[in-house]
């Protein structure tokens, strides 16, 4: 059974979701003292598990943007592909621009 464009897009988005969830869970286990009740999820991006978390979120965005081509070719929906592209770019931005970047670029009060 050959993969058509809709199936490829769905597979890319499924893999993106699964790898991001697994990456976040792995980052939580490697971050000593991390609590989902008391810490922000973005704390994983600057702690000892930063490489895992940032890579997982960046890959989520990259796979989402990769799926946009196949979605646009099969559905021809400009609005949906635009929203998915912006969401993917935002996820990639989360993986690149961590709290450290903000802390070093903002002037101190």
N, C-alpha and C positions, 0 to 999 in steps of 0.2 A: 504494500500500500504506500504509494508515494506521498510525501508531505506536500501539502499545498500551502499557500501563503498564510492562510488563517491558522493552520496548525503550527507553522513555524513561529508565528507571532505569539500564539498561546504558549508554546513550549518555552520560548525565551522569557516570557513574563512569569511563567510558573517557576522556572529555574531561578530567576531573579528573586522572587519572593522566598523560596526555600533557602537559597544560599544566604540571603540577608538575615532571615530568622535564625538559622544555624550559626552564622557569624556573631550575631548579637548574644545568643545564649553562650557561645564559647567565650566571648569577651567578658561576659558577666562572671563566668566561673573563674577566669584568670585574674580578675580584679579583686585584690584582697579587701574585704570589708564593704564591698559594693552591695547596696540594698535597693531593690526596685521601689520600695516604699519611701526611701529617704533621699535617693540620688536621682538626678536627671539622667536621661539616657545619653545625653551629650557628654557626660562625665567619662563615659567609656572611650571617648575620642581623645582624651589627654592623659589617661592613666597608663598603667603597665600593659594594658591590652589594646592600646591605641592603634597599633598596626593592623590588628585583626578587625576591629570595629570600622576604622576608616576605609580599609580595603573592601569590606563587605558592603558598606553603604555606597562607595564609589562604583563597585561592580553592579549593584542594583540599578543605579542610574544609567550606566553604560549599556546594560542589557535592555533596559526599558527604551532607551533611545534607539538601540539596534532593532527593536521590534516595530518601531514607528514606520519604517520603510514597508514592511510586510503588511502592516495594518492599513496603511494608506493605499497600497496597491490593491488590496482586496475590498476595503470598505469605501474608499474615496471620501472619507469624512475629514474635512480640513479642521474642523473644530476639535474633534477627538484627538487627532494626531498632534495638533498644536498644544493641547493641554497635556498630553502624555510627554511631549518633548520638553516642555517647561518643567514638568514634574521630574523627569529624568535628569535634566540639567541641575535642578535644585538638589537632588540626592547626590549627584556628583560633587556639587559645591559643599555639601555637608561633609563629605569625605575629604575634601581638600582644605577647606577653611575651618579649622577647629577652633575651640575656645582660645588656644594659645595665640592664634593669629589675631583675634580680637583684642586680647589682653596686651599685645605688643603694639598695636596700631592706635588704640584709643588713648587720648591724653589723660594723664592722671589728674584727679580733682584737686 
